[in-house]
Amino acid sequence: ASNTGIYKTTDGGNTWTLSVNGLPSGVSVGRVAIDFAHTSTLYANTSAGIYKSTDGGANWALSLKGQISSKLIVVDPSDTSTVYAYVGQPSGSFSTTFNLYRTTDGGATWATLNGAPTYPLSAIAVDPFARTNIYATINTFNVNDTDAFLMKLAPAGNAIVYSTLLGGSISSFPSSS
């Protein structure tokens, strides 16, 4: 029997229960995000895509198909029907293409946000006071070159423009004010 899946505790971590109902066999899980307005709603970024549970993790359903776990998913704290996920897809024998996706309807549909960086992101967060700002860090796999930068959604909402690049030495990203 496989021990992969999502583990849940209801007693502060004393005991854990494996939750796999609806998840593919052997799936690896990168990150789980909680909808804090509806705490029984969870999103999991897995090696098979984004899965959603509306019953506290007892059952899972595919929300966005993917094939490479990116480990990044975040719920917008000011509008919990909006979720961002950084998901990888194989794009050749030994390469992966990552895309930043957004849902504004609780995972029923997802759209790719054009203009996201090609470097792998290591973290993303939504600004709780200015939800058009998404913060992210880049992982270039070089210990001397980890950048943090601010991504800001374009007014149309389907693209990203870089308004600020905070530190680091990567200069290949477009910038705008």
C-alpha positions in Angstrom: 0.0 0.0 0.0 1.2 3.5 -0.8 1.7 6.1 1.9 1.6 9.0 -0.5 -1.3 11.5 -0.4 -2.4 14.1 2.0 -2.3 13.7 5.7 -4.8 15.4 8.0 -4.8 16.0 11.7 -7.7 17.2 13.9 -6.0 17.1 17.2 -3.1 19.5 16.9 -0.8 17.0 15.3 -1.0 14.1 17.8 -2.5 11.8 15.2 -2.6 11.9 11.4 -5.0 10.3 8.9 -4.1 9.6 5.2 -6.6 11.2 2.8 -6.5 9.8 -0.7 -10.1 9.5 -1.8 -10.2 10.9 -5.3 -6.4 11.3 -5.6 -4.5 9.2 -8.2 -2.5 6.3 -6.7 1.1 7.3 -5.8 0.5 11.0 -6.3 3.0 13.3 -4.7 1.8 16.5 -3.0 3.7 19.7 -3.2 1.5 22.1 -1.2 -2.0 22.4 0.3 -3.8 25.8 0.6 -6.8 26.5 2.8 -9.7 28.8 1.9 -9.8 30.7 5.2 -13.4 31.9 4.5 -14.6 28.3 4.0 -12.1 26.2 6.0 -13.5 22.9 4.7 -12.3 24.0 1.2 -8.7 22.9 0.4 -6.6 23.0 -2.8 -3.7 20.7 -3.3 -0.9 21.1 -5.9 0.1 17.6 -6.8 2.1 15.7 -9.4 -1.1 15.1 -11.3 -2.5 18.7 -11.1 -4.6 20.8 -8.8 -7.1 18.9 -6.7 -9.9 20.5 -4.6 -11.7 19.3 -1.5 -14.9 20.9 -0.2 -15.2 18.5 2.8 -12.1 19.2 4.8 -9.9 16.7 2.8 -12.1 13.6 3.0 -12.7 13.6 -0.8 -10.7 15.2 -3.6 -11.6 16.1 -7.2 -9.4 17.2 -10.1 -9.6 21.0 -10.7 -6.6 21.6 -13.1 -4.7 18.9 -14.9 -1.0 19.0 -14.6 1.9 16.6 -14.6 4.7 18.1 -12.6 4.2 19.3 -9.0 5.4 22.8 -8.6 4.7 23.1 -4.9 3.1 26.5 -5.2 -0.5 27.4 -4.6 -2.0 30.3 -2.8 -5.6 31.5 -2.0 -6.2 35.3 -2.3 -7.0 36.3 1.3 -9.4 39.1 0.3 -11.3 37.0 -2.3 -11.0 33.3 -1.6 -12.6 32.3 -4.9 -9.4 33.5 -6.5 -6.5 31.0 -6.3 -3.1 31.2 -8.0 -1.1 28.0 -8.8 2.3 27.6 -10.4 2.0 24.3 -12.3 4.6 22.5 -14.5 4.0 20.6 -17.7 6.6 18.4 -19.5 7.9 20.3 -22.6 10.4 17.8 -23.9 12.6 14.9 -22.8 14.2 16.6 -19.9 12.5 20.0 -19.6 9.5 21.4 -17.9 7.4 24.5 -18.7 5.9 26.3 -15.7 2.8 28.5 -16.0 1.1 30.7 -13.4 -2.6 29.9 -13.4 -5.5 31.8 -11.8 -9.0 30.8 -11.0 -11.6 33.4 -10.0 -14.5 30.9 -9.5 -13.1 28.6 -6.9 -11.3 26.2 -9.3 -14.1 25.6 -11.8 -12.0 27.2 -14.5 -8.4 28.2 -14.7 -6.6 30.8 -17.0 -2.9 31.1 -17.7 -1.5 34.5 -16.7 0.7 35.5 -19.6 4.1 37.0 -18.9 5.0 35.0 -15.8 8.8 34.3 -15.5 10.4 31.4 -17.1 12.7 30.8 -14.1 11.2 28.5 -11.5 9.4 30.3 -8.7 10.2 29.3 -5.2 7.3 31.1 -3.4 4.3 33.2 -4.2 2.0 35.3 -2.1 -0.9 37.7 -2.6 -0.7 41.1 -0.9 -3.7 41.1 1.5 -4.0 44.9 1.3 -3.4 45.4 -2.5 -4.6 42.1 -4.1 -3.4 43.2 -7.6 0.2 42.7 -6.2 1.6 39.2 -6.2 4.9 38.7 -4.6 7.3 36.0 -5.8 10.8 34.7 -5.4 12.9 33.2 -8.2 14.9 30.1 -7.8 17.8 30.1 -10.3 19.5 27.1 -8.6 22.5 29.3 -8.0 23.1 30.0 -4.3 24.5 33.4 -5.0 21.6 34.5 -7.2 18.2 34.4 -5.5 15.9 37.2 -6.5 12.7 38.5 -5.0 10.5 40.5 -7.2 7.0 42.0 -7.3 4.6 40.9 -10.0 1.6 43.1 -10.6 -1.5 42.0 -12.6 -2.1 44.0 -15.7 -5.4 46.0 -15.8 -6.9 43.4 -18.2 -6.2 40.8 -15.6 -4.8 38.2 -18.0 -1.2 39.2 -18.1 1.5 40.1 -15.6 3.8 43.2 -15.8 6.8 43.5 -13.6 6.6 46.7 -11.6 9.6 46.2 -9.3 12.6 43.9 -9.3 13.9 43.7 -5.8 17.6 43.0 -5.6 19.5 40.1 -7.2 21.4 40.1 -10.5 18.9 38.8 -13.0 18.1 41.6 -15.4 16.2 39.7 -18.2 12.7 40.5 -16.9 10.8 43.3 -18.6 9.9 46.1 -16.3 7.3 48.8 -16.2 6.3 51.5 -13.8 
